Amino acid sequence: MSGIFGVVSKGDCSNALFLGTDYHSHLGIQYGGLAVHSEKKIIKRIHNISRSQFKSKFFGDIEEMKGNAGIGVISDKYAQPLIFQSKLGLFAICTNGLIENEDELISELIGEGAFFNELANGTTNATELVAKLVCQGDSIVDGIDHMFKKIEGSISLLLLNKDGVYAARDRHGHTPLVIGEGKDSWAVASESCSFPNLGLKTKKFIGPGEIVLLNENGFRSVKGDGELNRICAFLWIYTGFPTSSYEGINTELVRENCGRALARNDDVEADLVAGVPDSGIAHAIGYAMESGLPYRRPLVKYTPGYGRSYTPPSQEIRDQIAFMKLIPSVDVINGNKIILCEDSIVRGTQLKNFTLKKLFNSGAKEVHVRPACPPLMFPCKFNISTRTKEELVARRAIKAIEGKDIKDVSEYLNPDSEKYKKMVEWIRKDIGATSLKYQHLDDMIKAIGLPKEKLCLYCWTGECY
């Protein structure tokens, strides 16, 4: 998972680039990178941010990176942006997404005489692969379109050259890109939350497969969008920042709607409603508004230095962050029955080993867990998030119930089936909750407000396109 940001200004863009990229820090903790076009050259800086915040790494660099156009990225896997001198000229590129047929494409290019030199732990940098596919085109736009047709999965990108910044949203519209306009500058971002404090207003949500060029005169579409649009629904449920909007729909309001739906379908007696910080908070607020129960904070996130426990690449790091970042407020917890709203249950280890233990060890009488989405059943095919079926607690439950791995899990997708109920009960026991009740898929879709056919729901349904 990555967040990308680009800006073009009539003056120097470096400060806006630095701040706009920093506003994507919730999307990754591995690498940060910036590139600025200055006269006839591109200046690039990349830092490992796994042990420190983006702003602390780049604060000094930005003074040396002057220019009127730039791109930045927060990445969880690949060091980027990368710079290339090619038949299409000098350019820098950064990407967001996942290429499912990466190995096949690499083998194909190597067979044609290409080579790859951006290796980390023996793994090819997917951004380099994207760049080489783009360079097979007759122009930047033709090359991006060629890349879209070659890959299986989902790639959005920003490409910086003498023309300005090319922004291309993946052909399924899975990952968002939005354009903002200021007095003398134009920006493109994964997250619209990066706009307000930079004096930018949202002007356009780039369509699936669309390519837009931003320069000092404004922006224009250089390739129209396609018909297929399947934006990731998980953006609203978890990964997106609360103040961001996708397709014009605000994340915070969707989460409140999810919480309201959870409350309408619930009849448990409790003393208070709480959310697992940070992304579970708005779900809990919605639940509290609908149910009339008080919203309180039994768990408080110690923000400095602790990012999201979902994004890091290893379970060890995820567990360390999960343990350290939440501090229980014993006086709020002790003696109470708590409804605990969570955005989702992916692996279940954090709820089981840290969150619920802290609540019960602090004197909670009962903890009723209410995830804002259905059980996650399939690893994401379009971004770097859930990586294998074995990681998903729902799949572990099914394997325990069936005594083996099974291919057809359709019965477990139906919340009215006995097998679904057995799966939920297994998960409840495994994590140690007093009760567990998931959001229904139709209620989640309704909370978002887009038609079902406009959403990617693969991780819940296994249905692709």
Sine and cosine of phi, psi and omega as CSV:
sin_phi,cos_phi,sin_psi,cos_psi,sin_omega,cos_omega
0.00,0.00,0.70,-0.72,-0.01,-1.00
-0.66,-0.75,0.30,-0.95,0.17,-0.99
-0.82,-0.58,0.73,-0.68,-0.05,-1.00
-0.84,-0.54,0.54,-0.84,-0.06,-1.00
-0.57,-0.82,0.72,-0.70,0.06,-1.00
-0.71,-0.70,0.48,-0.88,-0.02,-1.00
-0.53,-0.85,0.59,-0.81,0.12,-0.99
-0.78,-0.63,0.71,-0.70,-0.07,-1.00
-0.70,-0.72,0.41,-0.91,0.10,-0.99
-0.96,0.28,-0.29,0.96,0.10,-1.00
-0.87,-0.49,-0.47,-0.88,0.02,-1.00
-0.96,0.28,0.71,-0.71,-0.09,-1.00
-0.97,-0.25,-0.01,1.00,-0.23,-0.97
-0.88,0.48,-0.66,0.75,-0.02,-1.00
-0.92,0.39,-0.68,0.73,0.04,-1.00
-0.90,0.44,-0.61,0.79,0.03,-1.00
-0.90,0.44,-0.71,0.71,0.01,-1.00
-0.87,0.50,-0.77,0.64,-0.05,-1.00
-0.94,0.33,-0.67,0.74,-0.02,-1.00
-0.90,0.44,-0.63,0.77,0.05,-1.00
-0.93,0.38,-0.66,0.76,0.02,-1.00
-0.85,0.53,-0.54,0.84,0.02,-1.00
-0.95,0.32,0.05,1.00,0.09,-1.00
-0.95,-0.31,0.22,0.98,-0.10,-0.99
-0.91,0.42,-0.33,0.94,0.03,-1.00
-0.96,0.29,-0.12,0.99,-0.06,-1.00
-0.98,-0.17,0.04,1.00,0.01,-1.00
-0.01,-1.00,0.39,-0.92,-0.01,-1.00
-0.70,-0.71,0.20,0.98,-0.08,-1.00
-1.00,-0.10,-0.82,0.57,-0.04,-1.00
-0.73,-0.68,0.53,-0.85,0.20,-0.98
-0.81,-0.58,0.55,-0.84,0.00,-1.00
-0.46,-0.89,0.54,-0.84,0.03,-1.00
-0.71,-0.70,0.53,-0.85,0.12,-0.99
-0.60,-0.80,0.70,-0.71,-0.03,-1.00
-0.79,-0.61,0.71,-0.71,0.09,-1.00
-1.00,0.05,0.85,-0.52,-0.04,-1.00
-0.75,-0.66,0.93,-0.37,-0.06,-1.00
0.83,0.56,-0.92,-0.40,-0.04,-1.00
-0.95,-0.32,0.29,0.96,-0.02,-1.00
-0.72,-0.70,0.24,-0.97,0.07,-1.00
-0.86,-0.51,0.80,-0.60,0.02,-1.00
-0.98,-0.18,0.76,-0.65,-0.09,-1.00
-0.79,-0.62,0.59,-0.80,0.16,-0.99
-0.68,-0.74,0.71,-0.71,0.08,-1.00
-0.74,-0.67,0.70,-0.71,0.05,-1.00
-0.71,-0.70,0.52,-0.85,0.18,-0.98
-0.98,0.21,0.84,-0.54,-0.05,-1.00
-0.92,-0.38,0.31,0.95,-0.06,-1.00
-0.93,0.38,-0.40,0.92,-0.03,-1.00
-0.90,-0.44,0.08,1.00,0.02,-1.00
-0.40,-0.92,0.29,-0.96,-0.06,-1.00
-0.98,0.20,0.44,-0.90,-0.01,-1.00
-0.80,0.60,-0.75,0.66,-0.12,-0.99
-0.88,0.48,-0.58,0.81,-0.02,-1.00
-0.95,0.33,-0.51,0.86,-0.01,-1.00
-0.97,0.23,-0.58,0.82,-0.15,-0.99
-0.97,-0.24,-0.03,1.00,-0.10,-1.00
-0.85,0.53,-0.67,0.75,-0.01,-1.00
-0.98,0.18,-0.56,0.83,-0.05,-1.00
-0.88,0.47,-0.61,0.79,-0.16,-0.99
-0.90,0.43,-0.38,0.92,0.03,-1.00
-0.93,0.37,-0.38,0.92,-0.01,-1.00
-0.99,-0.17,0.01,1.00,-0.10,-0.99
-0.92,-0.40,0.97,0.26,-0.04,-1.00
-0.99,-0.15,0.66,-0.75,0.01,-1.00
0.15,-0.99,0.12,-0.99,-0.06,-1.00
-0.98,-0.20,-0.02,1.00,0.02,-1.00
-0.57,-0.82,0.63,-0.77,-0.01,-1.00
-0.33,-0.94,0.29,-0.96,0.08,-1.00
-0.73,-0.68,0.48,-0.88,0.02,-1.00
-0.63,-0.78,0.32,-0.95,-0.04,-1.00
-0.47,-0.88,0.59,-0.81,0.24,-0.97
-0.92,-0.39,0.83,-0.55,-0.15,-0.99
-0.76,-0.65,0.55,-0.83,0.03,-1.00
-0.98,-0.19,-0.02,1.00,-0.03,-1.00
-0.65,-0.76,-0.72,0.70,-0.15,-0.99
-0.94,-0.33,0.67,-0.74,0.15,-0.99
-0.96,0.29,0.85,-0.53,-0.03,-1.00
-0.35,-0.94,0.25,-0.97,0.10,0.99
-0.96,0.26,0.32,-0.95,0.04,-1.00
-0.92,-0.39,0.47,-0.88,0.00,-1.00
-0.91,-0.41,0.67,-0.74,-0.01,-1.00
-0.71,-0.70,0.63,-0.78,0.22,-0.98
-0.96,-0.27,0.85,-0.52,-0.18,-0.98
-0.57,-0.82,-0.02,-1.00,0.07,-1.00
-0.90,0.44,-0.33,0.94,0.05,-1.00
-1.00,-0.03,0.10,0.99,0.00,-1.00
0.99,-0.10,-0.11,-0.99,0.01,-1.00
-0.99,0.15,0.76,-0.65,0.05,-1.00
-0.46,-0.89,0.39,-0.92,0.16,-0.99
-0.90,-0.43,0.49,-0.87,-0.08,-1.00
-0.57,-0.82,0.60,-0.80,0.17,-0.99
-0.69,-0.73,0.45,-0.89,-0.14,-0.99
-0.70,-0.72,0.28,-0.96,0.10,-0.99
-0.61,-0.79,0.79,-0.61,0.04,-1.00
0.64,-0.77,-0.33,-0.95,-0.10,-1.00
-0.56,-0.83,0.74,-0.67,0.05,-1.00
-0.96,-0.27,0.93,-0.36,-0.04,-1.00
-0.95,0.32,-0.58,0.82,-0.03,-1.00
-0.99,-0.15,0.57,0.82,-0.07,-1.00
-0.85,0.53,-0.74,0.67,-0.05,-1.00
-0.88,0.48,-0.66,0.75,0.00,-1.00
-0.90,0.43,-0.66,0.75,-0.01,-1.00
-0.93,0.38,-0.64,0.77,0.03,-1.00
-0.89,0.46,-0.72,0.70,0.01,-1.00
-0.88,0.48,-0.65,0.76,0.00,-1.00
-0.89,0.45,-0.71,0.70,-0.01,-1.00
-0.93,0.37,-0.65,0.76,0.03,-1.00
-0.89,0.46,-0.63,0.78,0.05,-1.00
-0.89,0.45,-0.41,0.91,0.02,-1.00
-1.00,-0.02,0.02,1.00,0.05,-1.00
0.97,-0.25,0.00,1.00,0.02,-1.00
-0.97,0.24,0.31,-0.95,0.09,-1.00
-0.66,-0.75,0.37,-0.93,-0.04,-1.00
-0.84,-0.55,0.75,-0.66,-0.02,-1.00
-0.84,-0.54,-0.05,1.00,0.04,-1.00
-1.00,-0.06,0.97,0.23,-0.06,-1.00
-0.95,-0.30,0.65,-0.76,0.10,-1.00
-0.74,-0.67,0.88,-0.47,-0.05,-1.00
0.82,0.57,0.58,0.82,0.03,-1.00
0.98,0.19,0.08,1.00,-0.03,-1.00
-0.96,-0.27,0.72,-0.70,0.02,-1.00
-0.94,0.34,0.67,-0.74,0.07,-1.00
-0.96,0.29,0.88,-0.47,-0.07,-1.00
-0.88,0.48,-0.47,0.88,0.03,-1.00
-0.92,0.40,-0.56,0.83,0.09,-1.00
-0.92,0.40,-0.65,0.76,0.06,-1.00
-0.87,0.50,-0.71,0.70,0.02,-1.00
-0.86,0.51,-0.70,0.71,-0.01,-1.00
-0.87,0.49,-0.67,0.75,-0.01,-1.00
-0.93,0.38,-0.57,0.82,0.06,-1.00
-0.93,0.37,-0.66,0.76,0.04,-1.00
-0.87,0.50,-0.63,0.77,-0.05,-1.00
-0.94,0.33,-0.13,0.99,0.09,-1.00
-0.98,0.18,-0.17,0.99,0.03,-1.00
-0.99,0.11,0.15,-0.99,0.00,-1.00
-1.00,0.06,-0.23,0.97,0.04,-1.00
-0.44,-0.90,0.12,-0.99,0.03,-1.00
-0.86,0.51,-0.74,0.67,-0.04,-1.00
-0.91,0.42,-0.71,0.71,0.04,-1.00
-0.89,0.46,-0.62,0.78,0.00,-1.00
-0.92,0.40,-0.66,0.75,0.04,-1.00
-0.90,0.44,-0.67,0.74,0.03,-1.00
-0.89,0.45,-0.65,0.76,0.06,-1.00
-0.87,0.49,-0.70,0.71,0.02,-1.00
-0.87,0.50,-0.70,0.72,0.03,-1.00
-0.82,0.57,-0.66,0.75,-0.06,-1.00
-0.96,0.28,-0.45,0.90,-0.07,-1.00
-0.99,0.12,-0.54,0.84,-0.14,-0.99
-1.00,0.02,0.47,-0.88,0.22,-0.98
-0.94,-0.34,0.80,-0.60,-0.09,-1.00
0.80,-0.61,-0.72,-0.70,-0.13,-0.99
-0.39,-0.92,0.87,-0.50,0.07,-1.00
-0.72,-0.69,0.82,-0.58,0.23,-0.97
-0.94,-0.35,0.47,-0.88,-0.08,-1.00
-0.51,-0.86,0.33,-0.94,0.22,-0.97
-0.84,-0.54,0.72,-0.69,0.00,-1.00
-0.79,-0.62,0.83,-0.56,-0.07,-1.00
-0.95,-0.31,0.82,-0.57,0.12,-0.99
-0.53,-0.85,-0.25,-0.97,-0.05,-1.00
-0.89,0.46,-0.36,0.93,0.00,-1.00
-0.97,0.23,-0.44,0.90,-0.10,-0.99
0.69,-0.72,-0.68,-0.74,0.02,-1.00
-0.87,-0.50,0.87,-0.49,0.15,-0.99
-1.00,0.02,0.77,-0.64,0.05,-1.00
-0.88,-0.47,0.82,-0.57,-0.03,-1.00
-0.78,-0.63,0.85,-0.53,0.04,-1.00
-1.00,-0.01,0.62,-0.79,-0.07,-1.00
-0.82,0.57,0.47,-0.88,-0.19,-0.98
-0.93,0.36,-0.25,0.97,0.09,-1.00
-0.99,-0.10,-0.11,0.99,-0.04,-1.00
0.94,0.35,0.36,0.93,-0.07,-1.00
-0.92,0.40,-0.69,0.72,0.02,-1.00
-0.97,-0.23,0.73,-0.69,-0.11,-0.99
-0.99,0.15,0.47,-0.88,0.22,-0.98
-0.64,-0.77,0.72,-0.70,-0.07,-1.00
-0.72,-0.69,0.60,-0.80,-0.02,-1.00
-0.97,-0.23,0.70,-0.72,0.07,-1.00
-0.87,-0.49,0.51,-0.86,-0.05,-1.00
-0.82,-0.58,0.72,-0.69,0.08,-1.00
-0.88,-0.48,-0.21,-0.98,-0.04,-1.00
-0.90,0.44,-0.74,0.67,-0.02,-1.00
-0.75,-0.67,0.41,0.91,-0.04,-1.00
-0.50,-0.87,0.36,-0.93,0.04,-1.00
-0.69,-0.72,0.63,-0.78,-0.06,-1.00
-0.70,-0.71,0.38,-0.93,0.11,-0.99
-0.73,-0.68,0.65,-0.76,-0.14,-0.99
-0.51,-0.86,0.40,-0.92,0.21,-0.98
-0.94,0.34,-0.60,0.80,-0.12,-0.99
-0.86,-0.52,0.85,-0.53,0.00,-1.00
-0.94,0.33,-0.20,0.98,0.06,-1.00
-0.89,0.45,-0.28,0.96,0.01,-1.00
-0.98,0.21,-0.12,0.99,-0.12,-0.99
-1.00,0.05,-0.76,0.64,-0.21,-0.98
-0.81,0.58,-0.72,0.69,-0.06,-1.00
-0.97,0.25,-0.12,0.99,0.09,-1.00
-0.98,-0.20,0.13,0.99,0.01,-1.00
0.96,0.29,0.45,0.90,-0.02,-1.00
-0.96,-0.29,0.57,-0.82,0.07,-1.00
-0.88,-0.47,0.65,-0.76,0.00,-1.00
-0.89,0.46,0.79,-0.61,-0.01,-1.00
-0.90,-0.44,-0.50,0.87,-0.10,-0.99
-0.33,-0.94,0.71,-0.70,0.19,-0.98
-1.00,-0.08,0.90,-0.43,-0.04,-1.00
-0.90,0.44,0.67,-0.74,-0.05,-1.00
-0.99,0.14,0.25,-0.97,0.01,-1.00
-0.88,0.47,0.78,-0.62,0.00,-1.00
0.97,0.24,0.00,1.00,-0.02,-1.00
-0.98,0.18,0.56,-0.83,0.07,-1.00
-0.86,-0.51,0.80,-0.60,-0.04,-1.00
-0.85,-0.53,0.67,-0.74,0.07,-1.00
-0.96,-0.29,0.82,-0.58,0.09,-1.00
-0.96,-0.29,0.77,-0.64,0.12,-0.99
-0.62,-0.78,-0.13,-0.99,-0.12,-0.99
-0.94,0.35,-0.10,0.99,0.05,-1.00
-0.99,-0.17,-0.06,1.00,-0.01,-1.00
0.76,-0.65,-0.60,-0.80,0.01,-1.00
-0.59,-0.81,0.44,-0.90,0.05,-1.00
-0.46,-0.89,0.53,-0.85,0.05,-1.00
-0.98,0.20,0.80,-0.59,0.02,-1.00
-0.96,-0.27,-0.12,0.99,0.16,-0.99
-0.45,-0.89,0.81,-0.59,-0.06,-1.00
-0.93,0.38,0.31,-0.95,-0.02,-1.00
-0.98,0.19,0.31,-0.95,0.00,-1.00
-1.00,0.02,-0.04,-1.00,-0.05,-1.00
-1.00,0.06,-0.45,0.89,-0.09,-1.00
-1.00,0.07,0.80,-0.60,0.02,-1.00
-0.66,-0.75,0.93,-0.37,-0.02,-1.00
-0.74,-0.68,0.95,0.31,-0.04,-1.00
-0.93,0.37,0.58,-0.81,-0.04,-1.00
-0.90,0.44,0.87,-0.50,0.01,-1.00
-0.94,0.35,-0.40,0.92,-0.04,-1.00
-0.93,0.38,-0.29,0.96,0.09,-1.00
-0.84,0.55,-0.73,0.69,-0.03,-1.00
-0.96,0.27,-0.55,0.83,-0.06,-1.00
-0.97,0.25,-0.66,0.75,-0.10,-0.99
-0.64,-0.77,-0.84,0.54,-0.29,-0.96
-0.94,0.33,-0.51,0.86,-0.06,-1.00
-0.96,0.29,0.42,-0.91,0.05,-1.00
-0.98,0.21,0.59,-0.81,-0.11,-0.99
-0.81,0.58,-0.57,0.82,-0.05,-1.00
-1.00,0.02,-0.03,1.00,0.02,-1.00
-0.98,0.18,0.46,-0.89,0.11,-0.99
-0.84,-0.55,0.59,-0.81,0.08,-1.00
-0.80,-0.60,0.75,-0.66,-0.09,-1.00
0.80,0.60,0.50,0.86,0.04,-1.00
0.99,0.15,0.15,0.99,-0.06,-1.00
-0.92,-0.38,0.85,-0.53,-0.10,-1.00
-0.96,0.27,0.67,-0.74,-0.06,-1.00
-0.92,0.39,-0.72,0.70,-0.04,-1.00
-0.86,0.51,-0.68,0.73,-0.02,-1.00
-0.92,0.39,-0.60,0.80,0.05,-1.00
-0.89,0.45,-0.68,0.73,0.00,-1.00
-0.91,0.41,-0.60,0.80,0.10,-1.00
-0.89,0.45,-0.66,0.76,0.04,-1.00
-0.88,0.47,-0.63,0.78,0.04,-1.00
-0.89,0.46,-0.69,0.72,0.03,-1.00
-0.89,0.45,-0.64,0.77,0.05,-1.00
-0.87,0.49,-0.67,0.74,0.00,-1.00
-0.91,0.42,-0.64,0.77,0.06,-1.00
-0.86,0.50,-0.67,0.74,-0.02,-1.00
-0.92,0.39,-0.65,0.76,-0.02,-1.00
-0.89,0.45,-0.47,0.88,-0.04,-1.00
-0.99,-0.17,0.30,0.95,-0.09,-1.00
-0.83,-0.56,0.47,-0.88,0.05,-1.00
-0.67,-0.75,0.29,0.96,-0.03,-1.00
-0.95,0.30,0.58,-0.82,0.05,-1.00
-1.00,-0.03,0.74,-0.67,-0.04,-1.00
-0.47,-0.88,0.21,-0.98,0.00,-1.00
-0.99,-0.11,-0.46,0.89,-0.06,-1.00
-0.37,-0.93,0.30,-0.95,0.08,-1.00
-0.90,-0.43,0.68,-0.73,0.02,-1.00
-0.67,-0.74,0.37,-0.93,0.07,-1.00
-0.85,-0.52,0.58,-0.81,0.09,-1.00
-0.96,0.29,0.89,-0.46,-0.06,-1.00
-0.91,0.41,0.55,-0.84,-0.10,1.00
-1.00,-0.09,-0.54,0.84,-0.20,-0.98
-0.94,0.33,-0.27,0.96,0.05,-1.00
-1.00,0.08,-0.15,0.99,-0.12,-0.99
-0.90,0.43,-0.76,0.65,-0.04,-1.00
-0.91,0.42,-0.56,0.83,0.09,-1.00
-0.87,0.49,-0.67,0.74,0.00,-1.00
-0.93,0.37,-0.61,0.79,0.04,-1.00
-0.88,0.47,-0.69,0.73,0.04,-1.00
-0.89,0.46,-0.66,0.75,0.04,-1.00
-0.87,0.48,-0.71,0.71,-0.02,-1.00
-0.90,0.44,-0.66,0.75,0.01,-1.00
-0.89,0.46,-0.65,0.76,-0.04,-1.00
-0.97,0.24,-0.62,0.79,-0.10,-0.99
-1.00,0.05,-0.40,0.92,-0.08,-1.00
1.00,0.08,-0.04,1.00,0.06,-1.00
-0.97,0.24,0.48,-0.87,0.00,-1.00
-0.95,0.32,0.63,-0.78,0.14,-0.99
-1.00,0.00,0.80,-0.60,0.01,-1.00
-0.69,-0.72,0.17,-0.99,-0.09,-1.00
-0.87,-0.48,0.99,0.12,0.06,-1.00
-0.96,0.27,-0.39,0.92,0.05,-1.00
-0.84,-0.54,0.79,-0.61,-0.02,-1.00
-0.86,-0.51,0.74,-0.68,0.00,-1.00
-0.99,0.15,0.79,-0.62,0.14,-0.99
-1.00,0.07,0.99,-0.13,-0.22,-0.97
-0.91,0.41,-0.75,0.66,-0.14,-0.99
-0.83,0.56,0.85,-0.52,0.13,-0.99
1.00,0.07,-0.16,0.99,-0.04,-1.00
-0.89,-0.46,0.91,-0.41,-0.02,-1.00
-1.00,0.00,-0.42,-0.91,-0.03,-1.00
-0.99,0.15,0.67,-0.74,-0.04,-1.00
-1.00,0.09,-0.05,1.00,0.01,-1.00
-1.00,0.10,-0.53,0.85,-0.20,-0.98
-1.00,0.08,-0.50,0.86,-0.08,-1.00
-0.86,0.52,0.46,-0.89,-0.12,-0.99
-0.97,0.25,-0.36,0.93,-0.04,-1.00
-0.88,-0.47,0.50,-0.87,0.02,-1.00
-0.91,0.42,-0.57,0.82,0.00,-1.00
-0.87,0.50,-0.71,0.71,0.01,-1.00
-0.93,0.36,-0.66,0.75,0.02,-1.00
-0.86,0.51,-0.68,0.73,-0.01,-1.00
-0.91,0.40,-0.66,0.75,0.00,-1.00
-0.88,0.47,-0.70,0.71,0.01,-1.00
-0.90,0.43,-0.70,0.72,-0.02,-1.00
-0.87,0.50,-0.65,0.76,-0.01,-1.00
-0.94,0.35,-0.68,0.73,-0.15,-0.99
-0.98,0.18,-0.53,0.84,-0.24,-0.97
-0.98,0.19,-0.41,0.91,-0.05,-1.00
-0.97,-0.23,0.83,-0.56,0.01,-1.00
-0.93,-0.37,0.83,-0.55,-0.02,-1.00
-0.97,0.26,0.60,-0.80,0.10,-1.00
-0.98,-0.22,1.00,-0.08,-0.18,-0.98
-0.85,0.53,-0.64,0.77,-0.05,-1.00
-0.92,0.38,-0.44,0.90,0.07,-1.00
-0.99,0.15,-0.53,0.85,-0.11,-0.99
-0.99,0.13,-0.70,0.71,-0.23,-0.97
-0.82,0.57,0.83,-0.56,0.08,-1.00
0.99,0.13,0.06,1.00,-0.09,-1.00
-0.96,-0.27,0.48,-0.88,0.17,-0.99
-1.00,-0.09,0.85,-0.53,-0.20,-0.98
-0.90,-0.44,0.75,-0.66,0.25,-0.97
-1.00,-0.05,0.87,-0.50,-0.08,-1.00
-0.94,-0.35,0.94,-0.33,0.02,-1.00
-1.00,0.04,0.74,-0.67,0.02,-1.00
-0.78,-0.63,0.52,-0.86,0.01,-1.00
-0.90,0.44,-0.65,0.76,-0.04,-1.00
-0.23,-0.97,0.20,-0.98,0.19,-0.98
-0.86,-0.51,0.94,-0.35,-0.04,-1.00
-1.00,-0.06,-0.97,0.26,0.00,-1.00
-1.00,-0.06,-0.46,0.89,0.01,-1.00
1.00,0.08,-0.19,0.98,-0.10,-1.00
-0.93,0.37,-0.58,0.81,-0.04,-1.00
-0.95,0.32,-0.67,0.74,0.07,-1.00
-0.88,0.48,-0.71,0.70,-0.08,-1.00
-0.93,0.37,-0.76,0.65,-0.18,-0.98
-1.00,0.02,-0.34,0.94,-0.12,-0.99
-0.80,-0.60,-0.89,0.45,-0.16,-0.99
-0.88,0.47,-0.83,0.55,-0.05,-1.00
-0.93,0.38,-0.59,0.81,0.04,-1.00
-0.88,0.48,-0.66,0.75,0.01,-1.00
-0.89,0.45,-0.64,0.77,0.00,-1.00
-0.93,0.38,-0.75,0.66,-0.02,-1.00
-0.93,0.36,-0.61,0.79,0.04,-1.00
-0.92,0.39,-0.33,0.94,0.03,-1.00
-1.00,-0.09,0.13,0.99,0.13,-0.99
0.98,-0.19,0.21,0.98,0.05,-1.00
-0.89,0.45,0.72,-0.70,0.05,-1.00
-0.97,0.26,-0.72,0.70,0.00,-1.00
-0.60,-0.80,0.52,-0.86,0.11,-0.99
-0.72,-0.69,0.91,-0.42,-0.03,-1.00
-0.97,-0.25,0.93,-0.36,-0.11,-0.99
-1.00,0.03,0.75,-0.66,-0.04,-1.00
-0.76,-0.65,1.00,-0.03,0.06,-1.00
-0.94,0.33,0.57,-0.82,-0.08,-1.00
-0.99,0.10,-0.02,1.00,0.05,-1.00
-0.65,-0.76,0.24,-0.97,0.03,-1.00
-0.92,0.39,0.13,-0.99,0.06,-1.00
-0.87,0.50,0.72,-0.69,0.06,-1.00
-0.97,0.23,0.82,-0.57,-0.16,-0.99
-0.89,-0.46,-0.33,0.94,-0.11,-0.99
-0.71,-0.70,0.73,-0.68,0.06,-1.00
-0.88,0.47,0.61,-0.79,-0.05,-1.00
-0.88,0.47,0.72,-0.69,0.02,-1.00
-1.00,-0.10,-0.07,1.00,-0.20,-0.98
-0.83,-0.55,-0.09,1.00,0.04,-1.00
-0.42,-0.91,0.20,-0.98,-0.02,-1.00
-1.00,0.02,1.00,-0.04,0.01,-1.00
-0.68,-0.73,-0.96,-0.27,0.13,-0.99
-0.93,0.37,0.69,-0.73,-0.21,-0.98
-0.95,-0.32,-0.58,0.81,0.01,-1.00
-0.65,-0.76,0.38,-0.93,0.06,-1.00
-0.88,0.48,-0.58,0.82,-0.07,-1.00
-0.89,0.46,-0.40,0.92,0.02,-1.00
-0.96,0.30,-0.43,0.90,-0.16,-0.99
-0.99,0.16,0.80,-0.60,-0.05,-1.00
-0.90,0.44,-0.53,0.85,0.04,-1.00
-0.89,0.45,-0.62,0.78,0.03,-1.00
-0.94,0.34,-0.58,0.81,0.07,-1.00
-0.91,0.42,-0.60,0.80,0.04,-1.00
-0.90,0.44,-0.71,0.71,-0.01,-1.00
-0.88,0.47,-0.68,0.73,0.01,-1.00
-0.88,0.47,-0.64,0.77,0.02,-1.00
-0.92,0.40,-0.63,0.78,-0.01,-1.00
-0.94,0.33,-0.69,0.72,-0.07,-1.00
-1.00,0.09,-0.33,0.94,-0.06,-1.00
0.99,0.13,0.07,1.00,-0.01,-1.00
-0.19,-0.98,0.21,-0.98,0.13,-0.99
-0.96,0.28,0.67,-0.75,0.06,-1.00
-0.81,-0.59,0.51,-0.86,-0.01,-1.00
-0.99,0.12,-0.68,0.73,-0.05,-1.00
-1.00,0.01,0.96,-0.27,-0.01,-1.00
-0.94,-0.34,0.34,0.94,-0.11,-0.99
-0.85,0.53,-0.60,0.80,0.00,-1.00
-0.91,0.42,-0.48,0.88,-0.02,-1.00
-0.99,0.17,-0.12,0.99,0.04,-1.00
-1.00,0.03,-0.26,0.97,-0.06,-1.00
-1.00,-0.05,0.93,-0.37,-0.06,-1.00
-0.91,0.41,-0.19,0.98,0.03,-1.00
-1.00,-0.07,-0.10,1.00,-0.06,-1.00
-0.99,0.11,0.40,-0.92,0.03,-1.00
-0.92,0.38,-0.57,0.82,-0.01,-1.00
-0.92,0.38,-0.62,0.78,0.07,-1.00
-0.87,0.50,-0.71,0.71,-0.02,-1.00
-0.90,0.44,-0.61,0.79,0.05,-1.00
-0.91,0.41,-0.63,0.77,0.01,-1.00
-0.89,0.46,-0.73,0.68,-0.01,-1.00
-0.89,0.45,-0.64,0.77,0.02,-1.00
-0.91,0.41,-0.62,0.78,0.05,-1.00
-0.88,0.47,-0.70,0.72,0.00,-1.00
-0.91,0.42,-0.67,0.75,0.01,-1.00
-0.84,0.54,-0.73,0.68,0.01,-1.00
-0.91,0.42,-0.64,0.77,-0.06,-1.00
-0.90,0.44,-0.67,0.74,-0.03,-1.00
-1.00,0.06,-0.28,0.96,0.07,-1.00
1.00,0.08,0.45,0.89,0.02,-1.00
-0.99,0.11,0.44,-0.90,0.09,-1.00
-0.92,0.40,-0.68,0.73,0.12,-0.99
-0.52,-0.86,0.33,-0.94,-0.01,-1.00
-0.61,-0.79,0.81,-0.59,0.02,-1.00
-0.62,-0.78,0.87,-0.49,-0.04,-1.00
-1.00,0.07,0.39,-0.92,0.18,-0.98
-0.92,0.38,0.60,-0.80,0.11,-0.99
-0.99,0.14,0.53,-0.85,-0.07,-1.00
-0.85,0.52,-0.71,0.71,-0.04,-1.00
-0.89,0.45,-0.58,0.81,0.03,-1.00
-0.94,0.35,-0.60,0.80,0.05,-1.00
-0.91,0.41,-0.69,0.72,0.02,-1.00
-0.88,0.47,-0.69,0.73,0.01,-1.00
-0.89,0.46,-0.60,0.80,0.01,-1.00
-0.91,0.42,-0.57,0.82,0.03,-1.00
-0.95,0.32,-0.71,0.71,0.08,-1.00
0.99,-0.13,0.10,1.00,0.10,-0.99
-0.97,-0.23,0.45,-0.89,0.09,-1.00
-0.87,0.49,0.51,-0.86,-0.03,-1.00
-0.81,0.58,-0.63,0.78,-0.05,-1.00
-0.95,0.32,-0.13,0.99,0.05,-1.00
-0.99,-0.12,0.04,1.00,-0.08,-1.00
-0.88,-0.48,0.59,-0.81,0.20,-0.98
-1.00,0.04,0.88,-0.48,-0.02,-1.00
-0.87,-0.50,0.36,0.93,-0.16,-0.99
-0.82,0.57,-0.68,0.74,-0.10,-1.00
-0.92,0.40,-0.26,0.96,0.06,-1.00
-0.98,-0.21,-0.56,0.83,-0.14,-0.99
-0.94,-0.35,-0.41,0.91,-0.08,-1.00
0.97,0.23,0.11,0.99,-0.01,-1.00
-1.00,-0.02,0.81,-0.59,-0.03,-1.00
-0.92,-0.40,-0.14,-0.99,-0.07,-1.00
-0.57,-0.82,0.00,0.00,0.00,0.00
